[in-house]
Amino acid sequence: MFSPQKHIFLILFTWLCLSGYSQNATISGIVKTNDGEPIENITIAVLEDAKLSTISDSKGNYSIEVPANKEITVAFYNINFKQINHKVNLKPGETLNYSPVVQFKNEMTAVDIVGENRTIEMTRIDPKLFFQLPTAGGSIEDLIKTQMGVTSNNELSSSYSVRGGNFDENLVYVNDIEVYRPFLVRSVQQEGLSFANPDMVSNINFSAGGFEAKYGDKMSSVLDITYRKPTKFGGTASASLLGGSLSLEGISKNRLVAWSVGSRYRSNAYILKSIDTKGEYQPRFYDAQAFITFNVNPKLTVEVLANLANNKYLVIPTNRETTFGTVNNAVSFKVFFDGQEVMQYNTFMTGVSTTYLPNKTTKLKFIASGYTTKEEELYTVQGQYYIDQLEADFGKDNFGQVAFNRGIGTFLNNGRNKLEAQVYSVEHKGTKYLKRTDNCCGV
């Protein structure tokens, strides 16, 4: 048997070994502005691993553990400041003191006005922020709602309005292929999952107006999403009380075919049980996606995007009783419900784009896509309500119970909406880069 002294020696020896061979290093410092003022709420994250992140405190101080013996990029960013990227390669147990100076995005500088063609710059949104932003909806659109001019009236909805426009006036593209949402859905929780799978996204660009004509003719905004083209095998999986997701990606040995697939399941029943309107909520949303890239040769690339989604929303309202008023004038309100509400949207979408480079200055892209949807909104809900006066006399045996009825009523809400639609599109995009001259700035 070990003696107490041997136990203590063994614990100290193990601790010293683990300390000496730690695989992590530490970066710390103070984030300041050009005026030397400390800045709080600056996000510090490792770009290679979004889970390694922290924020600066009220005095600008931060400290973050990072992998050792590996070149990584540490980013410092905030919506109001320009992003700073700092590459490091630290030894195990090493501590680096790094105090960056951040600059405001809207800092005024000298401006020279010249006569040249004007291009509209899209706002780039880091998709890794999605995994750091806790949301109830679980969609990429939750990041869009944080942009200026964008509003949404329901946190469970992926729909949004831009500058007062309608929620269906927004364009959405995935790798230059226009995608659609069900036509019958409204800006509420019944619509289910949005199209974009966050696990497959590599780049997000957004414009709240004034975007280039190449995006189309809708008035409000354009959301341009790029799916990742993998360079090695990998995957992610997640699960919660609201659902789960699984994605896998890889590339062939000859590097001619790269593929990425993902599947999601979500149910908002856990959240809906807490709202005032009581009922038996059974929402069920799931989808499966695939994005495949064929590198036929250095001049020809083919991309295939496919999505299958089923969004079903079922609610059976339950009876409800409410008492209101004063002690001397208490009233009971009872509602008895019959029926249910079922909304179901089945969609399938596939798109193929072919990019051909005949020479170094010419790019030709052909896009063909098809979208099929079968939508049903079926609801028949009948409610009967009773308004009763409660006994307010303390001396009576039925105090607090129904004394007499003051009114009875019935209402019926019935609807049968069905839609089957197919949308096909063919598009060609050509780009020609010309040499710069005194009278032309290029195409």
FIRO-457648 format. One record per residue: x, y, z of N, C-alpha, C, CB in turn. Coordinates in steps of 0.05 Angstrom, whole numbers, plus 5000, padded with zeros to 4 digits. Glycine has a CB too. Layout:
<recs>
XYZXYZXYZXYZ...
</recs>
This chain:
<recs>
501749765000500050005000501750255000498150005024500750464986502250714985501750875010501350884961503850995019503651175042502551445033506351205057501551615051500551885043502752055030499552035067505252025039507352185027507852094998509952155043507551834993507951744965505651844947508151434964503251854959500951954943501452244935498351924959502352404954502852684949505052714928503652834974507252554931509452574911508552494883511752394920506752284882505852204855504052414842504251944858502352554858500652764847502352994837498652864869504453074853506153304845507753224820508053374867508752984819510252894796508552894770511452614800506052794773504252794749503553074740501652644756503153254759502453534753504853664738501753694778507253614748509653734735510053624707512153674752509453374703509753254676507753374657509352954677505253404666503153514649503753804643500453494662504853954662505554234657507854254638506254374683509754084640512154104623511554024594514353934633509453854590508853764563506153854554508953454562505254094564502754214555502854264525502154474570500654194512500454244483499254504476498854014470498754684495497554944491499455164498494954964506498855394486500255634493498155854499502155734469499056084508497256294517497956554503497256324547495956694494496256964483494457154500495456974453495557364509494057554526495057844520494457494556493458034528494158314524491858494528495258344495492058734517489958944520489359044492490859174540486759054485485859164460485259454464483359004449486459624447486159914450485560044423488660044462484660294424484260454400486760624394481760634402486660784373488960954367489461154389488461104341487361224404487661414426488561284452485061564431489061024451489960894475487760804494491861064490485260834485482960754502482460454500480460914494482160314522481560034521478759984510481759904549478359764495475859704482474859434492476159694451472259424500471059174509469459054486469259224534468658804491466958654472468258614444464258784468470858614443472358534419472658234419475158684417471758104397471957814396474757734387469857704376475957554402478557444395478157144390480657484419478757054365478156784358480456674340475456764343480756404341482656264324481156184299483856014338482056294276480556244251480555954243481856404228482555804251482655514244480755344261485455414246479855454284478055314302476255514315479655144323473755534305471855744315471155704344469355744298471555454355470855414383472855554402470855114389475255624393477155754409476756054406480055674401475256174425474656464423474156574450472256514404474356834453473756984478473157264470476156964498472557434490472057724485473557884505469057784486474258134498475658304517473758414538476958534501474758464562473058564584472858864583474158474611471758994603471259274604473859434603469659354628476059314611478659454610480359374586480259394636479159234567480559144543482258904547482259364534482358784570484058554575482858294562484458514605484558124553483657864543485857654547482957884512485157404547487057184549485756944536487757124579487256814518486156584504488256364501485156664476487556114505489355894501489155804471488655654520491455754459491555674431493355424428492655904413492955274406494655044402497555124398493654884377499354954408502255004406503354844382503754934432505854924374507254784352505554774327507954504361504054984322502354994298501955284291499654854304502255344265501755624256498755674254503055674228497755874269494955934270494656234265493655854297492156314260491556604256489556684277490456654227490256874293488456984314487157244303489957034341484557254303483057484292481857644315480857394272481957904311480758094330478658254314482858294343476058234321474058364304471658444321473158184281470158634311467658734322466258884300468258924347463558904302462059024281462759314275459059004287463959454296464659734293467559784286463959874318469159564285472059604281473059424259473559544307475259504247476559354226477859104238478559524210477658884224478758634234481858624231477658394218483058514252486058484253486658184254487258634277488358084236489257804236492157794244488757674209492857624263495557604273496457304273495857724301498457234257499456964255501556914276500456904227501356674290503256604311503856304308502156674339506056224320506855944322508455924348508555844297507055844370508155854396509055574405506155974416510855574425511755324436509855244459514655354447509754984467508054904489508755054515508354604493506755154527507055304552507955594549508955164569508455674525509455954520507156144523510755974492507756384534505756604537506656844520505356684567504956934502505557164485503757394493505057084455505057624496503557874502503258034476505058044524500758054468500158194443497858384447499557994419498358644444496258854449495759004422497159054471493758914407493159044381491759314384491558854364492059474364490759734363488659714340492759974358486059744347483959714327483059994318481559554339481959994294480960244282478060224276482660314256476660454279473760464272473360424242472560734281471260284235470660254206469860514193468460044203468460684208467460934196469361164200464761004207471961104206473861324210474261474183476561204220474061744185474161904161477061944152472862174166477461924126480061964114479662154090481361694106481862244080481762414056480762264033484562534050479062394017477762263994478362413969474662233999479262273948479662393922477462293904482462323911475962483891473862403872474962393844471462603874474762163832475762133804473462023787478161933804473662073761471661983743472261703733471462173719470861503745471261233737468661073742473661103752468560833732466160673735465860603765466260413718463360613775462860553803461860273806460760753814462960123825462059853831460959843859464459653829458959683863457559653889459059433905454559593885459959503929461359313945459359173964463559453962459458903963457758753981458958744009457358463970457258704029458158674056458858384061456058784077461258334069462058054075461557994104465058014068460257764109459657674136461157414141456557634140462557394163464057154169462156934178466157214192461956714164460056504171460656374198460056284150463156394208463856284233462456424256466856294238461456664251459956804272457356664279459357094264456356504260453856364265454056174289453056204240456356044292456755854313457355994340459055664307457756254339458256404364455756564372460556584361453656564355451256724359448956534367450556894335448256524393446056344401443356454390445956314431441956284375439456364363437356144366439756434333434856224365432656024367432055904340430156154378432556054318431955954292433955764280431556174273436555804287438555624277439055644247437955344284438855884235439255924207441256144201436555984193442456134177444356334169443056614169445456274141440456624163438956874163439057024189436156834154439656884211439857014237442257214237440256814260444257164221446457354218445657594202448957214205443957544181443057764164441357964180441357654141439857864200438058034216439658234233436357864233442258184237443858374252444958604235446258234265444458604209445458814191443559054192445658704162444659284185443159534185441059524164445059774181438559614171436359624153434759364151437359694126435559154165434258894164432558854189436258664160430058774186428358734209426958464206426258954212426058354229424558104230422558114253426357854231420158024250418158034271417857774286415558114259419557574281419357324294422057184295417257134280422957124319425657014322425756724312426557024350423456584309423456314299423356304269421156164311423156534256422856544227425556604214420756754219425956494190428356554175427856784155429256304159425356884155424657104137425457374149421657104131426057564132426857834141425958034120429857844146425658284129424858504112427158704111422258634121427558824088429759024085428659284077431858924065429159494093428359764087425359794081429959874063423759654097420859674094419659494072420159954089421259354058420159174037418858924048422459104017417658774030416358524039418458304042414258444018417758104058419757894063420357724039418757714085418657724018419157563994420457723972416557433984421557953978422858123958425858103960421958413961426857893972429757853976430757633959430357814006432957683945434257473928436157313945435657603904436257053939438156873952439556703931436756693974442256703932443756543913445656363929445356723893446056113919448055933929449755843906446755683944452355933906454155873884452955953857454955583884451856203856450756323832448056193824452656313810447056003839444455883832442356003850444655563835440256113838438056233853436456023867436356413836435856053893434355863908431755993917435855753932429755833922427055933929426155823956425055853907424155953967422855863991419955793984422956074014418555634000415755563994414155823990414555394017412255813971410756053964408556123983409556013936407355923997405055984014405856074042403355734016408356024050409056084078408956384082411855974084408356454107408456724116410856764135405856804130411257004144413557064161413056974189414257364159412756714193412156604220413756344223409156554224413256204246414955974253414255724236414655914281412055724221411255474207413055404184408455514197414655594174416255544149418455354153417255804139419455304177421555114182424355204175420954864167425955014164428755074159429055254135430254814154431155424136431855574112433555404094433355834120434155504070435555334050438455284058435455464023439955494065442855464069443455304094444155744072445255104090446254934112448755064124446754644103448655164149451055304160453555144160450455394188453454874162455854704163457254694136455054424172455854774114457054754087457855024076455054624069457355244090457755514080460655594085455855714093461855724065464655824067464756124065466455704046462756254052462856544048459956654046464456614023459556884058456857024057457357314049455457004085455957394028455857674020452957774020457157713992452558014030449858124032449858414024448858084061447758494010447358774002444458844008447958813972444059074023441359164030440359364010441459284058441159343985440159533964442459643948438659753977441859723923443859843906445759633895445360053920444959383895446759173885446859163855445858893896448759013844449159003815446858873801451758863809446458943776444258843760444458543755443958993734446858433757447258143751445657963770450158073752444858073793443457913813440457883808443858033840439258053791436458033786434958283791435257813802432258263790430558503790428958543815428758493767429358383836427958433861429058683875428058193879427358813890428059093899429559103925425559243902429158923944430058963971433058893976428458803990433858643972436558573980437458323964436758514010439958253968441058013956442957883976442558073929442557623980444257453997445657253979442557314019448357293978450057123960451656943978451857303942451056683977452356483994454056293976450256314010456456233986458256053972458655803990460956183966458155563978458655323993461655243989456855093982462655114010465455044011466154813992466154964040468454843979469654633962471854493979470754743935471254263990473154144009475854063996471953894021477954064012480553984003481553724017482554204008479953634037480653384051478053274064482853434072478253034074475852914086475453034114476252614088472853074120472153184146469153164151473153474149468253244174465453234180464853374207464452954181462353434211461453554236458753434243461153864233458253434269455653334280454953494304455853024286452353544308451353684331448553594338451453994326447853624364445253544373444453714397445153244381441853774399440753934421437853854425441154234415436553994444433753944449432054034425432854084474433154204408431654304385432154144359432354594380434053954360434553804335437553734333433753954311438353674309441153594304441853624275441653314314444453594269445453614242447953434239446153904235448353354214450653184207451653264179450052884208454153314176455253384150457953244146455653684147458453154121460953024114461953154088460652724111464653154084465753264060468453124054466253574062469253124029471652994021472453053992471452694026474652933983475552973956476852713947477653213954476652653921477752403911480752413911476652353882482052173908484952163909486252313885485851873908484952313862486052463840485152753840485152333814483652833862482853113866481153223843485353283870479853053829478053143808475153183817478152943785474353043839471653063848471753133878470152793844470453363885470153443913467153433920471353723918466453333943463653303950463153393979462853013947460753483983459953574010456953514013460553874015456153374034453353304039452653374068452852994034450153444072449253514099446353454103449753814104445553404128442853344134442153474161442253034136439753584163438853724187436153634196438954034183435653634222432953584233432553784255432753284244430153904256429554104276426654094284430254384265426154134310423454154320423354374341422553874333421454554338421154784357419154724379420455034342418354474382416254414402417154494430415754114402419654464436420654534463420254834469423654464466420555004449420155294453417255364452421655444431415755244434412955314431411255244455411755184406412155054471410654984495410555204516411854734508412355404513412555614532410955864525415455694537409655874501408156114493405356114505407956124462404056344504401456374517399356194504400556664516399356174478397356004464398055714468397156084433396555584485397155304492396055114471396155244520397454894468396554694449398554474447396154824422397854274431399654054425401154114400398153774423403654204403405354284380407054054371407054534387406954004345408653784334409953884308406853534328411754074310413254164286415553964280414354444290415953914254418053734246419253834219416953434243421753904220423054014196425653854191423654314199426053764166428553634160429253684131428453334166431753664124432653694096435253544092432953984089435953494067438453374059439553524035438153064053442153574035443353724013445953594004443954014022446653643979449153543968450253753949448753273953452853793951454253983933456753833923455054253948456953793896459053633884460453803863457953373872463053803863464653953843466353753827466454163857466053773800467653603782469753783768465853463761472253753773474353893760475253733735476753943779473753763714474253603690477053643679472153663668477753893676480553963668480954253677480953933637483454353674483954633684482054843672486754703677480754783649479054993637476054943642479555003608475354703651472454633653471854523681471754423632469854653694468954573721465954553721469954773743464954333733462054293734461254273764461154033718459154413772458154413800455254323800458554683813454554143819451854043822450954103851451653743815448554233853447454293879444654173880447354603884444054013901441453893904440453923933441553593896437753953936436653983962433853863963436454293970433253703984430653583989429853664017430753273985427453784020426553884046423653814050426954194047423053754076420253714084419853864110419753404088418054054109417354214133414454174140417954514128413954064163411154004171410654134198410653704172408354274200407654414225404854324233407854724222404554204256401954104266401454224293401853794266399054334298398354434324395454364329398754744326394954264353392254204362391754374386391853894369390054584384389654764407388154624430388055014398388754704454387554584478385654784491389654484497383954674508382054844522383555034541380054674537382255264546383555454563381455604580385155664546382255664605380555804623382156024636379355614645380956264637382256504648380356644666383356694626381256734689379656894708380857164710379456754736379157374708380157644710378057814724380757754681378758064730377058254744378058304772374258144745376158394789376858454817375458254836375958744824375958274862374758094881371758124881375858154909370758374878367858424878366558374851367358704887368158354830367058314803368958144787366658594789368957884794370657694781369157554758371757484801370557514736369357394712371057164703368957604689369856944694371256714683370756694653370256454698372956644639372856624609373956344602374456844595372256174590372955904582372655874552371255694597374655734540374655684511375055384507376755854496373355254492373554974485374154944455371054814494376354814448377254794420376754524409380254874418376154514383376054264367377554314341373054174362378854104331380154134305383154154308379154364290384454214285387454234284388254394260388753954283390854464260392054614239394554464229392754904248394554404203396754254191397854414167395853974182400454464168401754604145404254444138402554894153404354364112406554194102407554304076405553904100410254314074411554414050413754214042412754704054413354084019415353904008416654033983414153624000419354063984420754203962423154033953421654483971423754053928426153933916427354123896425453653902429954153898431254343881433954223872431754613895434654263847437254173837438254383816437053893824440754423816441954613798444754523788442254893811445354583763447954503752449154753739447654273730451654803745453055033733455654923721453655253753456255023697458654953682460355193676458054803656462855193685464655423681466855343662465855523708467155493640469155443620470955683616467755363593473555633616475555853613476955803586477455853637476055923565477455883539480256003538475755993516480556223553483256343555483356493582483756543531485556633586486056763612484257003617488956853614483057113596481457363600478457313596482457573581477657063590474857013585473756793603474456933555471456843614470156643632467256613623470356733662466456373617463756313609462456123629463656183580460056193638458656023658455755983650458756163686454955723649452255643642450955523666452255443617448555613673447155523697444355433689446955753718443555193699440855093695439854983721440854863673437355043728436354953754433354903752436855173776432454733771429554673772428654663801429054403758426254753806425154763833422354663833425255053845421654463850419054343852418054363880419054053842415554453884414454473910411554373911414554773920410854243933408154153938407454253966407853843935405554433967404954563993402054534000405654863991401454494026398754464036398454614062398054164040396354774065395654904089392654834095396055214088392254644114389654544120389054594149389454234114386954744154386254794182383254834185387655054192382154704206379454734215379454744245377554504203379054974256379155014285376555154293381555184294375055014311372555134322372955184352370154944318372055424360372255494388369655584399374355714392368955484423366555564437367355684463364555314441366355924468367256064493364856144510368756324485365356134536363356204556364556414575362555944573362856624580363556834599361656814622363457114585362756744646361156694670361856894692361556414680359856984707360257154730360756974754357757334735362857034769363556874793362257004818366556854797361556824836360356914861362357064878359156674877361557314887363457484902362657514931363557764889360457384940359557404967360957194984356457364969362557295004364057105021362256925037365957265040359757015042357956855059356656625046355957035071356856595020355556385005357456145001354556484979356255915000357855664997359255644970356055425001358155774950359355754923361155994917357155734902362256114938364056344933366356264915365156454960366856434894368956384875368156194853371356264889365756084854364855914833362856064815363455654844361955934793360256064774357556124787359855884749356756384785354056464796352056454774354256744808352756564750350956554727352556614702348656764730351456544679352756574654352056844642352056354634354156984631353757244619353857244588355857434629354857034576354957024547356156764537356457254537355256684512356256454499356756524470354256214501358956414458359556474430361056244417361156734428361156254391362556044375363856174352360555824366366356084345367656184321368855944307369856394328369155964281370255754264372255874245367955604249374655754245376755834226377455594208379355934242376855624182377155404164378655494139374355284156380455324129381955384105383055144092384155574112383155154065384354934049385955064026382154744037388555094031390355214011392354994001391955454023392254953975394154753964395454873939392554493956398054823936399554933914401654733905400855203921401754683879403954533866405154703845402854263854407754743846409154923828411754813819409555203841412554883795415154803784416455053771414954573763418955103778420355333767422955233754420955543789423355303728425755223714427155473704425155023691429755473704431255713694433755623681431855903717434555773660437055733646438356003644436655603618440956013649442356273650445256243640442356393679446156453627448956463618450256713628449156443587452556693640454156923649456856913635454456923680457557133622460157153609461657393619459757173578464257353623465957563633468457583615466857513663469057823607471457883590473058103603470557953561475558043609477258243621478958383599479058113643478758643597480158793577482458943590478258993564484458993573486759143583485959433589489059143563487159553610486459823618487660023598487559883646485960213590486860433572486060693585485560413544486660923572486061183583483061233583487461403567481561103565478661153563476960933574477961203534478260713583476660483592477960363617476360273570476360293636477360183661477059873662475860303684476259743641475959453641473059373643477459333664472459123637469759023638469858773656468758943609
</recs>
